[in-house]
Amino acid sequence: MSKVRKLHDDEVDIDASLVARLLTEQFPSWAGLPIRVVESSGTDNVTFRVGDDLAVRLPRTASTQGQVEKDLTWMPRLAPHLPLAVPAPLALGKPGADYPFTWGVYRWLEGEAFQLDRLADPVTAARDLAGFVHALQEVDTTGAPVPPDDPFSRGTPLAPRDKLFREAVEELRDEFDTGVLLAAWEESLAADTWDGSPRWIHGDLMPGNLLVADGKLSAVIDFGTAWAADPAADLLAAWYTFRGDSRRAFREAMEVDHDTWARARAWVLSLTIIATPYYRTRNPDAVAGVHDFVDELLADFTND
């Protein structure tokens, strides 16, 4: 019987024994090293530390494969321009050992998952991340990938999400002040124009994609949503990653205009509101604290 057990849709069950078989079959020089799962792997991929110096990353579904190929193409071009460490892919694995997707071997990046309250200086970390974003935006976008045709693609206009947002607000009418939500949304739509050239974005600067070493921001990982788009997308970190003084420091260091900030804030608001009806019935833990988070966002509209 296959050790790869089918879950919902095309998701597969991935464990250390599968990684050992894949390495033995395809990269025997790395076989036999200790293998241990990285508990904070994320939702799209499972990551294992192999020995002291390697990481193996395997997509859970067909729709999330292709990242290694993208990393092999773009990480060597982006990395020299960036002030923080980024993924360094070493090899592309093929389907095998009853595992149906491509997968990758990377250099191991030291650090632990980002936690704001464990930083030596959150304001410095905010400025460091802003410096990373500025450097990324300056990289030449010739040939860069572009956002998929999907209303949830990072760095894309707000308007295609308008219908989804209004439907979600209606579903949440007993939990939120719908008049305030819609007023904030309509104010944001007025700023929904990016007329500059597309710039490189990371697109997912959340705590799970940031590493910290010795109390300082040390690396940015998971470039699955990196492409040339509206640079407002990387301001999402202001709300997902920082708060208080560090959020203000991030905004100041980014030096963005009002409309760029407004688009980013509305992207966060729309994603949160649209996702809440779905998750509150399927995974309530995923929307724990959502009311406080939305209140913070709405306060930003008032104070801006």
C-alpha positions in Angstrom: 0.0 0.0 0.0 1.3 3.5 -0.9 2.6 5.5 2.0 1.2 8.6 0.3 -2.3 8.8 1.5 -4.8 11.0 -0.5 -6.6 13.7 1.5 -9.2 16.1 0.3 -9.0 17.1 -3.3 -5.4 16.3 -4.6 -3.6 16.9 -1.3 -1.2 14.3 -0.2 0.1 13.2 3.1 3.9 13.9 3.4 6.2 12.6 6.1 9.9 12.1 6.7 10.0 8.6 5.3 8.7 9.9 2.0 11.5 12.5 2.0 14.1 9.8 2.7 12.8 7.7 -0.2 12.9 10.6 -2.6 16.4 11.6 -1.6 17.6 8.0 -1.9 16.1 7.7 -5.4 17.2 11.0 -6.8 19.9 12.6 -4.7 21.8 9.7 -3.0 24.6 12.0 -1.9 22.1 13.6 0.5 20.5 10.4 1.6 21.0 9.1 5.1 21.0 12.5 6.8 18.7 13.2 9.7 15.3 14.4 8.6 12.9 16.4 10.7 9.7 18.3 9.8 9.6 22.1 10.3 6.4 22.6 12.3 5.8 26.1 10.9 5.9 24.9 7.3 2.8 26.7 6.1 -0.3 25.7 4.3 0.9 25.2 0.7 4.1 23.2 1.3 5.7 21.0 3.9 9.3 21.7 4.8 11.9 19.3 6.3 15.3 20.1 7.6 17.8 17.6 6.3 21.1 17.4 8.1 22.4 20.8 9.3 22.6 22.5 5.9 19.6 21.5 3.8 15.9 21.9 3.6 13.5 19.9 1.4 10.2 21.6 0.4 7.3 19.6 -1.0 4.0 21.1 -2.2 0.9 19.5 -0.8 -1.2 19.8 -3.9 -0.8 20.1 -7.7 -2.0 23.7 -7.6 0.9 24.7 -5.4 3.7 23.0 -7.3 6.0 25.0 -9.5 7.5 27.1 -6.8 10.9 25.4 -7.0 11.1 26.0 -10.7 10.3 29.6 -10.1 12.8 29.9 -7.4 15.6 28.3 -9.5 14.9 30.9 -12.2 14.5 34.1 -10.0 16.2 33.7 -6.7 19.7 33.9 -8.1 18.7 37.1 -9.9 17.0 38.7 -7.0 19.3 37.6 -4.1 22.3 39.8 -5.0 20.2 42.9 -4.7 18.5 42.2 -1.4 19.7 43.1 2.1 18.2 40.0 3.8 18.7 36.3 3.1 16.2 34.6 0.7 15.7 31.0 -0.4 18.6 29.4 -2.2 17.4 26.5 -4.3 19.9 23.8 -5.0 18.0 21.1 -6.9 14.7 20.3 -8.5 13.2 16.9 -7.5 10.9 15.0 -9.8 7.8 13.0 -9.0 8.8 9.6 -7.5 8.4 7.3 -4.5 4.6 7.5 -5.0 4.8 11.3 -4.6 3.2 13.0 -7.7 4.7 16.5 -7.7 8.0 18.3 -8.3 9.8 19.3 -5.1 13.0 21.1 -4.1 16.2 21.0 -2.1 17.3 24.3 -0.6 20.1 25.6 1.6 18.9 25.8 5.2 18.3 29.3 6.4 19.0 29.8 10.1 16.3 31.6 12.2 13.0 31.2 13.9 9.6 32.2 12.9 8.9 36.0 13.3 7.3 37.0 16.6 7.0 40.8 17.1 7.3 40.6 20.9 10.5 38.5 20.7 12.5 41.1 18.6 15.2 43.0 20.2 13.9 46.2 18.6 10.6 46.0 16.6 11.0 49.5 15.2 14.4 48.5 13.7 12.9 45.3 12.3 10.2 47.4 10.6 12.8 49.7 9.0 14.8 46.7 8.0 11.8 45.1 6.2 11.0 48.4 4.6 14.6 48.5 3.3 14.1 45.0 1.9 10.9 46.1 0.1 12.6 49.2 -1.4 15.5 47.1 -2.6 13.2 44.5 -4.2 11.2 47.2 -6.0 14.4 48.5 -7.6 15.2 45.2 -9.3 14.6 45.1 -13.0 11.3 43.4 -13.9 12.2 42.4 -17.4 10.6 39.0 -18.0 9.2 38.9 -14.5 6.1 36.8 -13.8 2.8 38.7 -13.5 -0.2 38.1 -11.2 -2.6 35.4 -12.3 -6.0 36.5 -13.5 -7.6 36.1 -10.1 -9.3 38.8 -7.9 -7.2 37.6 -4.9 -3.8 37.9 -6.7 -1.6 40.2 -4.7 -0.8 43.6 -6.2 -4.0 43.7 -8.3 -6.9 46.2 -8.3 -9.6 46.3 -5.6 -12.6 46.6 -7.9 -12.7 42.9 -9.0 -13.3 42.1 -5.3 -16.2 44.5 -4.9 -19.0 42.0 -5.4 -17.4 39.5 -3.1 -16.7 42.1 -0.4 -20.3 43.3 -0.4 -21.7 39.8 -0.2 -19.5 39.0 2.7 -20.4 42.3 4.5 -24.1 41.2 4.1 -23.3 37.8 5.6 -21.6 39.6 8.6 -24.3 42.2 9.2 -25.0 40.8 12.7 -21.3 41.1 13.7 -20.1 44.4 12.2 -21.4 47.8 11.5 -22.0 47.3 7.8 -22.4 51.1 7.1 -18.9 51.7 8.4 -17.4 48.8 6.5 -19.0 49.9 3.2 -18.0 53.6 3.7 -14.4 52.5 4.3 -14.5 50.3 1.2 -16.0 52.9 -1.0 -13.4 55.4 0.1 -10.7 52.9 -0.8 -12.1 52.3 -4.3 -11.5 55.9 -5.0 -7.8 55.3 -4.5 -7.8 52.2 -6.6 -5.5 53.3 -9.4 -1.8 52.3 -9.9 -0.5 54.1 -13.0 3.1 53.5 -12.5 5.3 50.7 -13.9 4.8 47.3 -12.2 7.5 46.6 -9.6 8.7 43.4 -8.0 6.7 42.5 -4.9 7.0 39.6 -2.5 3.3 39.6 -2.0 3.1 37.7 1.3 5.1 39.5 4.0 3.4 37.9 6.9 5.1 36.6 10.1 5.3 33.0 8.8 7.4 34.2 5.9 9.9 36.1 8.0 12.8 34.7 10.0 14.5 36.1 13.0 18.0 35.4 14.3 19.6 36.9 17.4 16.5 39.1 17.9 16.9 40.7 14.4 15.1 40.1 11.1 17.4 37.8 9.1 15.5 36.3 6.1 12.4 36.5 3.9 11.1 33.2 2.6 8.3 31.8 0.3 8.3 33.9 -2.9 5.3 32.1 -4.3 3.4 35.4 -4.9 6.5 37.3 -6.1 5.8 39.0 -9.4 5.7 42.4 -11.1 2.6 44.3 -9.9 1.3 47.2 -7.8 3.9 47.8 -5.0 1.2 48.6 -2.5 0.9 44.8 -2.1 4.0 44.7 0.2 2.5 47.3 2.6 0.3 44.5 3.9 3.1 43.8 6.3 2.1 47.0 8.2 -1.0 45.3 9.5 -0.2 41.6 9.3 3.3 41.9 10.8 3.6 45.1 12.8 1.6 47.3 15.2 1.9 50.5 17.2 5.3 52.1 16.9 6.7 49.5 14.6 3.7 49.9 12.2 4.3 53.7 12.1 8.0 53.2 11.6 7.3 50.8 8.6 5.0 53.4 7.0 7.5 56.2 7.5 10.3 54.2 6.1 8.3 53.1 3.1 7.6 56.8 2.2 4.4 56.0 0.3 1.6 58.4 -0.8 -1.9 58.4 0.7 -3.4 56.4 -2.2 -0.8 53.6 -2.1 -1.4 53.2 1.7 -5.2 53.3 1.1 -5.0 50.5 -1.5 -2.9 48.3 0.8 -5.2 48.8 3.8 -8.3 48.1 1.7 -6.7 44.9 0.3 -6.2 43.7 3.9 -9.8 44.7 4.8 -11.3 43.0 1.8 -9.3 39.8 2.4 -10.3 39.7 6.0 -14.0 40.3 5.5 -14.3 38.0 2.5 -12.5 35.2 4.3 -14.4 35.5 7.7 -17.7 33.8 6.7 -15.8 30.9 5.2 -13.5 30.3 8.1 -15.9 30.9 11.0 -17.8 27.7 10.0 -14.8 25.6 8.9 -11.9 26.7 11.0 -13.0 29.2 13.7 -9.4 29.4 15.1 -8.4 31.1 11.8 -10.6 34.1 12.5 -10.0 34.4 16.3 -9.5 38.0 17.0 -10.9 39.1 13.7 -13.2 41.8 15.3 -10.3 43.5 17.0 -8.2 43.3 13.8 -11.0 44.9 11.7 -11.5 47.6 14.4 -7.8 48.4 14.0 -8.1 48.7 10.3 -11.2 50.9 10.6 -9.4 53.1 13.1 -6.6 53.6 10.6 -9.2 55.0 8.1 -10.4 57.4 10.8 -6.9 58.6 11.9 -5.4 58.8 8.4 
